Amino acid sequence: MRGGSLPNERQPLATAEIFCSVDGMAGKTKGKVAIVTGAGQGIGAGIARALGAQGWQVVCADIDRESAVAVAARMADAAAIQCDVGSEVEVERLVALARSRFGRIDAIVSNAGIGKFAPLSTTSVEDWNRVLATNLTATFLLAKTSAADLRRCRGSILVIASTRAHMSEAGTLAYSASKGGLVALTHALAITLAPDVRVNCVSPGWIDTGRQGALTPRDHAQHPAGRVGRPEDVAAAASYLLSDAAGFVTGAELIVDGGMTRKMIYA
């Protein structure tokens, strides 16, 4: 299926943490600290790397421990923490570990998610609940658990939603519902946490994370921007919304889709 930021689906694992620091300065508090969920691959990895390159200290959280470690190990001062973001206990542990490791939390990037695309007749309540827990409830849990830290630092929350919040293909029921919920939750959190914490979301369209094979000229040409998106495109938007340059932006949705949601298409 084309379009929308579709993360890789994985099975829940027990939480474990591994810290990776090139300079070895445990407890360092200089600079800003961000937690990025789903940081082991794709869009999340792109955002984590971009923030690290800008001098952020990044907590790379992912349900796949090895992928989180691989991303964090290539950054100057980062932590890799295994976490199932659909679990309240594990989210609380994630935030506590990040606070303990770095001494502060300036930003949350809620990116982790799963798909489970299926026809209505075969979509189980169990699958529906799992998708909503991972994609939607996780953002609520992250915001609730880190709110005091973010208020203290006058920080920011960035939610990664999807253009599937606005348009759908058949069989994307739980995923599309969860992403629509994230757009609404973004402005609800922005008002709830104002004026201390800004909350915004990015809704990517088709982002090539290497999971869909080789792209064709037609894939690129259908986009008004002339190409399929890359993780770096979403990372650039995330970097802006988390920066001081976006100090007057909150409760907003930034669509990064090469213009596809504005293109009228008839079969």
C-alpha positions in Angstrom: 0.0 0.0 0.0 1.3 3.4 -1.0 1.2 6.6 1.1 1.3 7.3 4.8 4.1 6.7 7.2 3.9 3.0 7.8 6.3 1.7 10.5 7.5 -1.8 10.8 5.2 -4.1 12.9 6.9 -6.0 15.7 6.0 -8.2 18.6 6.1 -6.8 22.2 9.3 -7.4 24.2 10.3 -6.9 27.7 11.8 -3.5 28.4 15.6 -3.3 28.7 18.0 -0.4 28.5 21.4 -0.1 26.9 23.3 3.2 27.1 25.7 4.2 24.3 27.9 7.2 24.8 31.0 8.0 22.7 32.3 10.6 25.0 31.3 8.6 28.1 29.9 11.6 30.0 27.1 9.9 31.9 24.6 12.3 33.4 25.7 15.1 31.1 23.1 17.9 31.1 24.6 20.4 28.7 22.4 20.9 25.6 18.8 19.8 25.0 17.5 16.2 25.5 15.0 14.5 23.2 13.3 11.1 23.5 12.5 9.7 20.0 10.3 6.6 19.9 10.5 4.2 17.0 14.0 5.4 16.5 15.5 2.2 15.3 14.6 2.6 11.7 12.9 4.7 9.0 11.5 8.1 10.0 12.4 7.7 13.6 16.0 6.9 12.9 16.1 9.9 10.5 14.8 12.3 13.2 17.1 10.9 15.8 20.2 11.3 13.6 19.2 14.8 12.6 18.7 15.9 16.2 22.0 14.3 17.2 23.8 16.2 14.4 22.3 19.4 15.7 23.8 18.8 19.2 20.8 17.3 20.9 21.3 14.4 23.3 18.9 11.8 22.0 17.2 8.9 23.8 16.6 6.3 21.0 13.6 4.2 22.1 12.4 1.2 20.1 10.8 -2.2 20.7 13.7 -3.7 18.7 16.7 -3.2 21.1 19.3 -4.0 18.5 18.1 -1.4 16.0 17.9 1.3 18.7 21.5 0.5 19.8 22.7 0.6 16.2 21.3 4.1 15.7 22.5 5.4 19.1 26.0 4.0 18.7 26.6 6.3 15.8 25.7 9.4 17.7 28.0 11.6 19.9 26.0 11.2 23.1 22.9 9.0 23.0 21.0 6.3 24.9 19.3 3.3 23.4 16.3 2.0 25.4 14.1 -0.9 24.5 10.4 0.0 25.1 6.9 -1.1 24.1 5.3 2.3 24.0 1.8 0.8 24.3 2.6 -0.2 27.9 2.1 2.4 30.6 4.7 0.7 32.8 7.3 0.7 30.0 6.7 4.3 29.1 7.1 5.4 32.7 10.3 3.5 32.8 11.5 5.0 29.6 11.0 8.6 30.9 12.6 7.7 34.2 15.6 6.3 32.5 16.0 9.3 30.2 15.7 11.6 33.2 18.3 9.7 35.2 20.7 9.4 32.2 20.6 13.0 31.1 19.1 15.0 34.0 16.4 16.7 31.9 13.9 16.2 29.1 13.3 19.0 26.6 11.4 17.2 23.8 9.4 14.1 23.1 9.1 12.8 19.5 6.2 10.3 19.5 6.9 8.3 16.3 6.5 4.6 17.0 3.6 2.8 15.4 2.3 -0.3 13.7 -0.1 -1.0 10.9 -2.0 -4.3 10.9 -3.9 -3.5 7.6 -6.8 -5.9 7.1 -10.4 -6.0 5.7 -13.1 -5.0 8.1 -14.4 -8.6 8.4 -11.0 -9.9 9.6 -9.9 -7.0 11.8 -10.1 -8.3 15.3 -10.7 -6.2 18.4 -7.4 -7.4 19.7 -5.6 -6.0 16.6 -7.6 -2.8 16.7 -6.7 -2.2 20.4 -3.1 -3.0 19.8 -2.8 -0.5 16.9 -4.5 2.2 18.9 -2.4 1.5 22.0 0.9 1.7 20.1 0.0 4.6 17.7 -2.4 6.7 19.8 -2.4 5.9 23.5 1.4 5.9 23.5 1.4 9.7 22.8 -1.0 10.3 25.6 1.2 8.2 28.0 4.4 10.0 26.9 2.8 13.4 27.4 1.4 12.5 30.8 4.6 11.0 32.1 6.9 13.7 30.8 4.7 16.8 31.3 6.5 18.0 34.5 9.9 17.7 32.8 8.7 19.4 29.7 7.1 22.3 31.7 10.3 22.7 33.6 12.3 23.1 30.4 9.6 24.9 28.5 9.9 22.0 26.0 8.0 20.6 23.1 6.2 17.5 22.0 6.3 16.4 18.3 3.8 13.8 17.1 4.3 11.8 13.9 0.8 11.3 12.4 0.1 10.5 8.8 -1.8 11.8 5.8 -4.0 8.8 6.4 -5.6 11.0 9.0 -7.2 12.7 6.0 -7.6 10.1 3.3 -7.7 6.3 3.2 -7.2 3.1 1.3 -9.5 0.1 2.0 -8.4 -2.0 5.0 -6.5 0.7 6.8 -9.1 1.0 9.6 -7.2 1.0 12.9 -4.2 2.7 11.4 -6.2 5.6 9.9 -8.3 6.0 13.0 -5.2 6.1 15.2 -3.6 8.8 13.0 -6.7 10.9 12.9 -6.8 10.6 16.7 -3.2 11.9 16.8 -4.0 15.0 14.9 -6.9 15.8 17.4 -4.7 14.8 20.4 -2.1 17.2 19.2 -4.2 20.3 19.5 -5.8 19.0 22.7 -2.4 18.6 24.3 -1.3 22.0 22.9 -4.1 23.7 24.7 -3.8 21.6 27.8 0.0 22.2 28.3 0.0 25.8 27.2 1.8 28.1 27.6 4.8 26.0 28.9 4.9 23.2 26.3 4.4 23.5 22.6 2.8 20.5 20.8 2.7 20.0 17.1 2.5 17.1 14.6 3.9 16.2 11.3 1.8 14.1 8.9 4.0 12.4 6.3 2.8 11.0 3.1 4.7 8.4 1.1 8.2 8.2 2.7 10.7 5.8 1.2 12.2 3.9 4.1 13.6 1.1 1.9 10.8 -1.4 2.8 8.8 -1.2 -0.4 11.6 -2.2 -2.9 12.9 -0.1 -5.8 10.9 2.9 -6.8 9.7 3.6 -10.3 9.7 6.8 -12.3 5.9 6.7 -12.1 6.1 6.6 -8.3 8.0 9.8 -8.3 6.1 11.5 -11.1 2.7 11.3 -9.4 3.9 13.6 -6.7 3.5 17.4 -7.4 7.0 17.8 -5.8 8.4 15.4 -8.4 9.6 12.6 -6.1 8.7 10.3 -3.3 9.6 11.6 0.2 12.6 10.6 2.3 13.1 10.3 6.0 15.3 13.4 5.8 12.2 15.4 4.7 10.3 14.5 7.8 13.4 15.1 9.9 13.8 18.6 8.6 10.2 19.4 9.5 10.7 17.9 13.0 13.9 19.9 13.5 12.1 23.1 12.7 9.1 22.4 15.0 11.3 21.4 17.9 13.5 24.5 17.5 13.2 28.0 18.9 12.4 29.2 15.4 9.0 27.6 15.9 8.3 29.3 19.2 5.0 30.8 17.9 3.8 27.5 16.5 1.7 25.1 18.6 -1.3 22.9 18.0 -0.3 22.8 14.3 -0.2 20.0 11.8 2.5 20.2 9.1 1.8 17.9 6.1 4.9 16.6 4.4 3.7 14.7 1.4 5.0 16.3 -1.7 1.6 17.9 -2.4 -0.4 14.6 -2.7 -3.2 15.5 -0.4 -3.8 18.6 -2.5 -3.9 16.8 -5.8 -7.4 15.9 -7.2 -7.3 12.4 -8.6 -10.1 10.6 -10.6 -9.7 7.1 -11.9 
